[in-house]
């Protein structure tokens, strides 16, 4: 008898098969003496669309809402049917007596396996491979410590609840608002509260009225001091009247200043915690302008292909205690670029500090750290890979260095009856900050947001002379500074990810953020996808690093029910899902509550007069139902016609050029699913079976480069292009490379090599 191993992706499956000695190629698998290894392309099975759940739900009609399935039906994704058939046959093969779930070790990986297992009616026992890195040693160790499949039943329940809750909210509210407003609006359990935060911030900025205020500095013999009001609780240095500020600035010139107090305080700053995915995405966005999706994709490549970092989709910033014995080996595997930092750690060996090693703060996976695979050099790595790897390594080194220590000095001087204050800083021990050279640190004034490895943004505070109470100085001059109050900052991906993590609350305190994680919007693995989806559907756009809502995004938020847009409510749902995965909440109760919620909101939408009045305004803005040749169409057909019509973001100006109508004739068979045909759209060529799940698209412009006809023809035929130059990556790097169909046939990827000297 043989054991069947199911991996989430072909690349992972092939790595596992090599280690298990499964080398004979079969239909969608690799087989050996004792093991058969097969794989999915991510999801092979998903929840069926409304018409699958109930044939009466096919047409978009307000009368059938809410749609609450009594028995949930799943379908095989059309683009993956061939591989599903292979996997199902293997699951039920007579000489297979045991299965191993080797999908990604997390909630979604558990769902991917369980959906296939249930869909093909398999009843065989299964075990769980649970590993945090893809090195050969980690895989071998994982197979020596296989866990009972039932240990993860609660995690599977949480995964199913997440999937069904998203279906209920998304399908029902999307149809309800679309029918009520006569144009396509998509809503989601996580995406809508996320959009609300962006819209709310945008409106705060739009309605902000700046006010002038003034500050006064006294220029003394060997330092400067700023005026302040000891009685003011907020903004003590602000003066609201130009006349008063000017009078003060003139009155102190040439006068004697007396030091009234000197306070010296020894301070220290602990190293920042290790990275979880969200914090790493925030830093990559702040420092390098990388999107959350690009950071995740790069990190996933470093994990799966290069095998140099541990599991990326983690929400923990701590390590379990069993990792401690491996630390020195991991340090020894770092490339030469980091050798200058290892001298200290050789003479001061890492200790099992609770700030780093804490079993109670590690759930499914520990923080992102380097693996035990030696890295001799980084030749051939992309610019993005080097940047993300560097962030991970420097953070890993920093946690084993001592605290950054400095002496903070606060001096108050009196000039007549007025008070002035000066602060200074003297570093007594750089500590962990030697890991971050000044050129690699990003100050708050440069980014308008805090970088997680910066200190108190006080590096530029002046050096003060030795002072004591009673010392005298002369006011040589004064500076009158004119300033304006500033609006809140627009969201960047870095700050939006932080708000998603804490359900809309901007929380800087690390411990408090940690405590709120289970109640955030989405999970570390899904937040990047949510941001990308909001941009894709035209609810917001990227303006350099800023995220700006479009008119359509603002419209849906301003007219959605409060419960839908509430980050706190969605955060509570996410907390309940986490509790279900730990056996602390009941999945049946959760689904009943979600069903009641959807029923309540749909009822409000149906009876809303304000939404009915808004419909005509939105039709004028985005285009409504097509009238031409509609006389003989049913309401359902009219609905379908309108839903195919894309709505365009209004936050950007779109110049239209007259062009001939695009042909909808099939110009080639689809190379991905093999069943559909490729048709031309405005921006690209795609499969006409997109409704059935095939998402293969050849865009006319990819990675900032317009594709030639020959390149498009090659990709339409399922073939790779020749190597071309001029592709632009998310971080601004210009590279050469070729485009090809992804191994899982889900789309197109760029295989690149960097062009020396062309980085921007």
ZIMO-V336298 format. One record per backbone hydrogen bond with DSSP energy under -1.0 kcal/mol. NH is the residue of the N-H (numbers start at 1). CO is the residue of the C=O. If there is no record, write none. Layout:
nh=[NH & NH]
co=[CO & CO]
This chain:
nh=[2 & 3 & 4 & 5 & 6 & 7 & 13 & 14 & 15 & 16 & 17 & 18 & 19 & 20 & 22 & 24 & 26 & 28 & 30 & 31 & 32 & 36 & 37 & 38 & 40 & 42 & 46 & 48 & 52 & 53 & 54 & 57 & 58 & 61 & 65 & 75 & 77 & 78 & 80 & 81 & 84 & 85 & 86 & 87 & 88 & 89 & 90 & 91 & 92 & 93 & 96 & 97 & 99 & 100 & 101 & 102 & 106 & 110 & 111 & 112 & 113 & 114 & 115 & 116 & 117 & 118 & 119 & 120 & 121 & 122 & 127 & 128 & 129 & 139 & 140 & 141 & 142 & 143 & 144 & 147 & 149 & 151 & 152 & 153 & 156 & 157 & 158 & 159 & 160 & 161 & 162 & 163 & 164 & 165 & 166 & 167 & 168 & 169 & 170 & 171 & 172 & 173 & 174 & 175 & 176 & 177 & 178 & 179 & 180 & 181 & 192 & 194 & 195 & 196 & 197 & 198 & 199 & 200 & 201 & 202 & 203 & 204 & 205 & 206 & 207 & 213 & 214 & 215 & 217 & 218 & 219 & 220 & 225 & 226 & 227 & 228 & 229 & 232 & 238 & 239 & 245 & 246 & 247 & 248 & 249 & 250 & 251 & 252 & 254 & 255 & 257 & 258 & 259 & 260 & 261 & 263 & 265 & 267 & 269 & 277 & 280 & 281 & 282 & 283 & 284 & 285 & 286 & 287 & 288 & 289 & 290 & 295 & 296 & 297 & 298 & 299 & 300 & 301 & 302 & 303 & 304 & 305 & 306 & 308 & 310 & 311 & 314 & 319 & 323 & 324 & 326 & 327 & 330 & 331 & 332 & 334 & 338 & 339 & 341 & 342 & 346 & 347 & 348 & 353 & 356 & 357 & 358 & 361 & 362 & 367 & 368 & 371 & 375 & 381 & 386 & 387 & 388 & 389 & 390 & 391 & 392 & 393 & 394 & 395 & 396 & 397 & 398 & 399 & 400 & 401 & 404 & 405 & 406 & 407 & 408 & 409 & 410 & 411 & 412 & 413 & 414 & 415 & 418 & 420 & 421 & 422 & 424 & 426 & 428 & 429 & 432 & 433 & 434 & 435 & 436 & 440 & 441 & 447 & 448 & 454 & 461 & 470 & 471 & 473 & 475 & 476 & 476 & 477 & 479 & 481 & 483 & 485 & 496 & 497 & 498 & 499 & 500 & 501 & 502 & 503 & 504 & 505 & 507 & 513 & 514 & 515 & 516 & 519 & 520 & 521 & 526 & 527 & 530 & 531 & 532 & 533 & 534 & 535 & 536 & 537 & 538 & 539 & 540 & 541 & 543 & 546 & 547 & 548 & 550 & 554 & 555 & 556 & 557 & 558 & 564 & 565 & 570 & 571 & 572 & 573 & 574 & 575 & 576 & 577 & 578 & 579 & 580 & 581 & 583 & 584 & 590 & 591 & 592 & 593 & 594 & 595 & 596 & 597 & 598 & 599 & 600 & 601 & 602 & 603 & 604 & 605 & 606 & 607 & 613 & 614 & 615 & 618 & 619 & 620 & 621 & 622 & 623 & 630 & 633 & 638 & 639 & 640 & 641 & 642 & 643 & 644 & 645 & 667 & 670 & 674 & 678 & 679 & 681 & 685 & 686 & 687 & 688 & 693 & 694 & 698 & 700 & 702 & 705 & 707 & 712 & 713 & 714 & 715 & 716 & 717 & 718 & 719 & 721 & 724 & 727 & 728 & 729 & 732 & 735 & 736 & 737 & 738 & 740 & 742 & 745 & 749 & 751 & 753 & 755 & 758]
co=[95 & 34 & 98 & 36 & 100 & 38 & 9 & 10 & 11 & 12 & 13 & 14 & 15 & 16 & 17 & 31 & 29 & 26 & 37 & 24 & 35 & 3 & 30 & 5 & 7 & 8 & 75 & 73 & 49 & 49 & 50 & 54 & 55 & 59 & 62 & 46 & 44 & 692 & 77 & 78 & 80 & 81 & 82 & 83 & 84 & 85 & 86 & 87 & 88 & 90 & 93 & 2 & 125 & 4 & 127 & 6 & 104 & 106 & 107 & 108 & 109 & 110 & 111 & 112 & 113 & 114 & 115 & 116 & 118 & 117 & 99 & 147 & 101 & 135 & 136 & 137 & 138 & 139 & 140 & 128 & 126 & 148 & 149 & 150 & 152 & 153 & 154 & 155 & 156 & 157 & 158 & 159 & 160 & 161 & 162 & 163 & 164 & 165 & 166 & 167 & 168 & 169 & 170 & 171 & 172 & 173 & 174 & 175 & 176 & 177 & 188 & 190 & 191 & 192 & 193 & 194 & 195 & 196 & 197 & 198 & 199 & 200 & 201 & 202 & 203 & 483 & 239 & 481 & 479 & 225 & 477 & 223 & 218 & 421 & 216 & 419 & 236 & 229 & 235 & 214 & 241 & 242 & 243 & 244 & 245 & 246 & 247 & 248 & 475 & 252 & 473 & 414 & 471 & 412 & 412 & 410 & 408 & 406 & 404 & 314 & 276 & 277 & 278 & 279 & 280 & 281 & 282 & 283 & 284 & 285 & 284 & 291 & 292 & 293 & 294 & 295 & 296 & 297 & 298 & 299 & 300 & 301 & 301 & 302 & 369 & 132 & 312 & 356 & 320 & 321 & 323 & 324 & 326 & 327 & 328 & 331 & 335 & 336 & 338 & 339 & 342 & 343 & 344 & 351 & 353 & 353 & 319 & 358 & 359 & 318 & 275 & 308 & 333 & 378 & 382 & 383 & 384 & 385 & 386 & 387 & 388 & 389 & 390 & 391 & 392 & 393 & 394 & 395 & 397 & 398 & 269 & 429 & 267 & 426 & 265 & 424 & 263 & 422 & 261 & 420 & 258 & 418 & 415 & 413 & 226 & 411 & 409 & 407 & 405 & 405 & 402 & 430 & 431 & 432 & 433 & 437 & 438 & 443 & 444 & 451 & 458 & 259 & 468 & 257 & 255 & 219 & 474 & 219 & 217 & 215 & 213 & 211 & 492 & 493 & 494 & 495 & 496 & 497 & 498 & 500 & 499 & 502 & 505 & 509 & 510 & 511 & 512 & 516 & 517 & 500 & 523 & 523 & 526 & 527 & 528 & 529 & 530 & 531 & 532 & 533 & 535 & 534 & 534 & 548 & 546 & 543 & 491 & 541 & 539 & 550 & 551 & 552 & 553 & 554 & 561 & 561 & 566 & 567 & 568 & 569 & 570 & 571 & 572 & 573 & 574 & 575 & 576 & 577 & 580 & 579 & 586 & 587 & 588 & 589 & 590 & 591 & 592 & 593 & 594 & 595 & 596 & 597 & 598 & 599 & 600 & 601 & 602 & 603 & 609 & 610 & 611 & 614 & 615 & 616 & 617 & 618 & 619 & 627 & 630 & 634 & 635 & 636 & 637 & 638 & 639 & 640 & 642 & 678 & 676 & 670 & 668 & 686 & 684 & 698 & 679 & 696 & 677 & 690 & 689 & 685 & 683 & 705 & 702 & 700 & 708 & 709 & 710 & 711 & 712 & 713 & 715 & 714 & 739 & 737 & 735 & 703 & 733 & 729 & 727 & 753 & 724 & 751 & 749 & 747 & 742 & 740 & 738 & 736 & 734 & 755]
